[in-house]
């Protein structure tokens, strides 16, 4: 496997927009062309070569070392290949990602995986607000792919989420699944206050809820085959990152009844 490494230079402190700095987009460029790509966000137009030491050969793997919260849009628009980040990232990581794999060893800022349609993101740390959520002026949030967060996440994850799967090993912030129209959010640590606010469809899964909205109704105890199908699919896709399967019987809460009420929260019975 061939690969390119970008090592953030000391003193490169301005916010950088790394949209398109992905293995598939860089594969057809020379090192010189890569170095001239503009990533700065101020009037000085900082290039990739100004901000990073570049080594290796463009290919199917890209590694970013020394990363920090000033790096925005990491993995933005990626369609294939693997992007490994050693450190934390800023806002909008994985935005409009349609394929490939993004691995981040640290934390991520707001709006991780916004408008994502495919691929896999694994975040080893915590994520900010708006994971997989809609941005102002857009119709939907996350619309495909899988995101795994090993830590905790902020508020309003999956706001207007349409498809895809979000797995959180820790806890969620307030209103996870707000205005959700499809997809799955599986919080192994538990859901925060008011999950599923105004959700129309979709599935939330958790062992506990900090506070449930009064517009959800208890639909009783169920043996749902779909939960076992989902577990097998995630195990095949994620291996050891997949959540532990639910028991055969789950408690189903339906809502949000203030809308069409076709969403659901599943908990161990």
C-alpha positions as CSV (number, residue, x, y, z in Angstrom):
1,X,0.0,0.0,0.0
2,X,1.2,3.5,-0.9
3,X,0.6,6.5,1.3
4,X,1.1,10.1,1.9
5,X,1.9,11.7,5.3
6,X,1.1,15.3,6.3
7,X,2.8,16.6,9.5
8,X,1.4,19.9,10.8
9,X,4.2,22.4,11.2
10,X,4.8,24.2,14.5
11,X,3.3,27.7,14.4
12,X,0.6,26.9,11.8
13,X,-2.1,28.3,14.1
14,X,-4.8,29.6,11.8
15,X,-7.9,27.6,11.0
16,X,-7.5,25.4,8.0
17,X,-10.1,24.1,5.6
18,X,-9.0,20.6,4.5
19,X,-12.0,19.9,2.3
20,X,-10.8,17.6,-0.5
21,X,-7.5,16.8,1.2
22,X,-8.3,13.1,1.0
23,X,-6.6,10.0,-0.5
24,X,-8.9,9.8,-3.5
25,X,-8.6,13.5,-4.4
26,X,-4.8,13.6,-4.0
27,X,-4.0,10.3,-5.7
28,X,-3.7,11.9,-9.2
29,X,-1.5,14.8,-8.1
30,X,2.2,15.3,-7.8
31,X,3.8,16.3,-4.5
32,X,4.4,19.7,-5.9
33,X,0.8,20.1,-6.9
34,X,-0.4,18.9,-3.5
35,X,1.9,21.5,-1.8
36,X,0.2,24.3,-3.7
37,X,-3.4,23.5,-2.6
38,X,-4.9,26.4,-0.7
39,X,-6.1,25.4,2.8
40,X,-5.8,28.7,4.7
41,X,-9.0,30.6,5.6
42,X,-7.6,34.2,5.9
43,X,-6.4,36.6,3.1
44,X,-2.9,35.2,3.1
45,X,-4.1,32.0,1.4
46,X,-1.9,29.5,3.2
47,X,-1.1,26.4,1.1
48,X,-0.8,22.8,2.2
49,X,3.0,23.1,1.9
50,X,3.0,26.1,4.1
51,X,1.1,24.3,6.9
52,X,2.4,20.8,6.6
53,X,5.6,18.8,6.0
54,X,4.7,16.4,3.2
55,X,6.3,13.0,2.8
56,X,5.6,9.7,1.0
57,X,3.7,9.0,-2.2
58,X,0.0,9.8,-2.9
59,X,-2.0,6.6,-2.8
60,X,-4.9,4.9,-1.0
61,X,-3.8,6.0,2.5
62,X,-3.3,9.5,3.9
63,X,-2.0,10.2,7.4
64,X,-2.3,13.5,9.2
65,X,0.0,13.9,12.2
66,X,0.1,16.6,14.8
67,X,-3.5,17.4,14.2
68,X,-5.5,19.8,16.4
69,X,-8.8,21.6,16.7
70,X,-7.8,24.2,14.1
71,X,-8.2,21.6,11.3
72,X,-11.8,21.9,9.9
73,X,-13.5,19.7,7.2
74,X,-11.0,16.8,7.7
75,X,-12.1,14.1,5.4
76,X,-14.6,16.4,3.7
77,X,-15.9,14.9,0.4
78,X,-13.9,11.7,0.7
79,X,-15.2,8.9,-1.6
80,X,-12.6,6.1,-1.1
81,X,-9.4,5.2,0.6
82,X,-8.3,5.6,4.3
83,X,-7.6,8.8,6.1
84,X,-5.9,8.4,9.5
85,X,-5.6,11.4,11.8
86,X,-3.2,11.3,14.8
87,X,-4.7,13.9,17.1
88,X,-7.9,15.9,17.3
89,X,-9.8,17.8,14.6
90,X,-12.1,20.8,14.4
91,X,-15.6,21.2,13.0
92,X,-17.3,19.5,10.1
93,X,-15.0,16.4,9.9
94,X,-16.3,13.9,7.4
95,X,-18.7,16.4,5.9
96,X,-20.3,15.0,2.7
97,X,-18.2,11.9,2.9
98,X,-19.5,9.2,0.6
99,X,-17.1,6.4,1.0
100,X,-13.8,5.2,2.5
101,X,-12.7,5.2,6.1
102,X,-11.8,8.1,8.4
103,X,-10.0,7.3,11.7
104,X,-9.4,10.0,14.3
105,X,-7.4,9.3,17.4
106,X,-8.5,12.3,19.4
107,X,-11.7,14.5,19.7
108,X,-13.8,16.2,17.0
109,X,-15.7,19.5,17.1
110,X,-19.2,20.3,16.0
111,X,-21.1,18.8,13.1
112,X,-19.0,15.6,12.6
113,X,-20.4,13.6,9.6
114,X,-22.9,16.3,8.5
115,X,-24.4,15.4,5.1
116,X,-22.4,12.1,5.1
117,X,-23.9,9.5,2.7
118,X,-21.4,6.6,3.0
119,X,-18.2,5.2,4.4
120,X,-17.1,4.6,8.0
121,X,-15.9,7.1,10.6
122,X,-14.3,6.0,13.8
123,X,-13.6,8.7,16.4
124,X,-11.6,7.5,19.4
125,X,-12.4,10.5,21.6
126,X,-15.5,12.8,22.1
127,X,-17.6,14.6,19.6
128,X,-19.2,18.1,19.9
129,X,-22.8,19.1,19.2
130,X,-24.6,18.3,16.0
131,X,-23.1,14.9,15.1
132,X,-24.7,13.9,11.8
133,X,-27.1,16.9,12.1
134,X,-28.6,19.2,9.5
135,X,-27.0,22.5,8.8
136,X,-29.0,25.7,8.3
137,X,-30.4,25.9,4.8
138,X,-30.1,22.1,4.2
139,X,-33.0,19.7,4.1
140,X,-31.5,16.7,5.9
141,X,-28.5,15.8,8.0
142,X,-26.6,12.5,7.8
143,X,-28.0,10.3,5.0
144,X,-25.9,7.1,5.0
145,X,-22.7,5.5,6.3
146,X,-21.6,4.5,9.8
147,X,-20.1,6.6,12.6
148,X,-18.6,5.1,15.7
149,X,-17.7,7.4,18.6
150,X,-15.7,5.7,21.4
151,X,-16.4,8.6,23.9
152,X,-19.3,10.9,24.5
153,X,-21.2,13.2,22.1
154,X,-22.9,16.6,22.5
155,X,-26.4,17.8,21.9
156,X,-28.8,17.3,19.0
157,X,-27.0,14.4,17.4
158,X,-28.9,13.2,14.3
159,X,-31.0,16.3,13.9
160,X,-33.0,15.6,10.7
161,X,-30.9,12.5,10.1
162,X,-32.3,10.6,7.2
163,X,-30.3,7.3,7.0
164,X,-27.2,5.7,8.4
165,X,-26.0,4.5,11.8
166,X,-24.4,6.4,14.7
167,X,-22.9,4.3,17.5
168,X,-21.9,6.0,20.7
169,X,-19.9,4.0,23.3
170,X,-20.5,6.7,25.9
171,X,-23.4,9.0,26.6
172,X,-25.2,11.5,24.4
173,X,-26.2,15.1,25.0
174,X,-29.7,16.5,25.0
175,X,-32.2,15.9,22.2
176,X,-30.4,13.1,20.3
177,X,-32.5,12.2,17.3
178,X,-34.3,15.6,17.2
179,X,-36.5,15.9,14.1
180,X,-35.1,12.5,12.9
181,X,-36.7,11.1,9.7
182,X,-34.7,7.8,9.5
183,X,-31.6,5.9,10.5
184,X,-30.3,4.6,13.8
185,X,-28.6,6.1,16.8
186,X,-27.3,3.4,19.3
187,X,-26.0,4.9,22.6
188,X,-24.4,2.2,24.6
189,X,-23.9,4.5,27.6
190,X,-27.3,6.0,27.5
191,X,-29.4,8.8,26.1
192,X,-29.4,12.3,27.6
193,X,-32.5,14.5,28.2
194,X,-35.4,14.6,25.7
195,X,-34.2,12.2,23.0
196,X,-36.3,12.0,19.9
197,X,-37.7,15.5,20.1
198,X,-40.1,15.9,17.2
199,X,-38.7,12.8,15.5
200,X,-40.9,11.4,12.7
201,X,-39.2,8.1,12.0
202,X,-36.0,6.3,12.9
203,X,-34.6,4.3,15.8
204,X,-32.8,5.2,19.0
205,X,-31.3,2.4,21.1
206,X,-30.0,2.7,24.7
207,X,-30.0,1.0,28.1
208,X,-31.3,4.1,29.9
209,X,-32.7,7.6,29.3
210,X,-31.9,10.6,31.5
211,X,-35.4,12.1,30.9
212,X,-38.1,11.0,28.5
213,X,-40.5,13.4,26.7
214,X,-44.1,13.0,27.7
215,X,-45.0,12.6,24.0
216,X,-43.6,9.1,23.9
217,X,-45.8,6.1,24.7
218,X,-44.8,2.7,26.1
219,X,-45.6,0.1,23.4
220,X,-44.7,-2.9,25.6
221,X,-42.3,-5.8,25.3
222,X,-41.3,-7.1,21.9
223,X,-39.1,-9.7,20.2
224,X,-37.9,-7.8,17.2
225,X,-36.1,-9.8,14.5
226,X,-34.7,-6.5,13.0
227,X,-32.5,-5.9,16.1
228,X,-30.7,-9.2,15.5
229,X,-30.3,-8.4,11.8
230,X,-28.9,-5.0,12.7
231,X,-26.4,-6.5,15.1
232,X,-25.2,-9.1,12.5
233,X,-24.8,-6.3,9.9
234,X,-22.8,-4.1,12.3
235,X,-20.6,-7.0,13.4
236,X,-19.8,-7.7,9.8
237,X,-19.0,-4.1,9.0
238,X,-17.2,-3.1,12.2
239,X,-15.8,-6.2,13.9
240,X,-14.9,-5.3,17.5
241,X,-16.2,-1.8,17.2
242,X,-19.8,-3.1,16.9
243,X,-22.1,-2.7,19.9
244,X,-23.0,-5.7,22.0
245,X,-26.3,-7.3,20.7
246,X,-29.6,-6.4,22.4
247,X,-31.4,-9.2,24.3
248,X,-34.2,-10.9,22.3
249,X,-36.9,-8.9,24.2
250,X,-36.8,-5.1,24.1
251,X,-39.1,-2.4,25.5
252,X,-40.4,-0.2,22.7
253,X,-41.3,3.5,23.2
254,X,-43.1,5.1,20.3
255,X,-43.0,8.7,19.3
256,X,-42.8,11.6,19.0
257,X,-46.6,11.6,19.1
258,X,-46.5,15.4,18.7
259,X,-45.7,14.6,15.0
260,X,-46.6,11.4,13.1
261,X,-45.2,9.2,15.9
262,X,-43.5,6.5,13.8
263,X,-40.1,6.8,15.5
264,X,-39.0,4.4,18.3
265,X,-36.7,4.1,21.3
266,X,-35.6,0.6,22.1
267,X,-34.4,-0.5,25.5
268,X,-33.5,-3.8,27.1
269,X,-36.8,-5.3,28.5
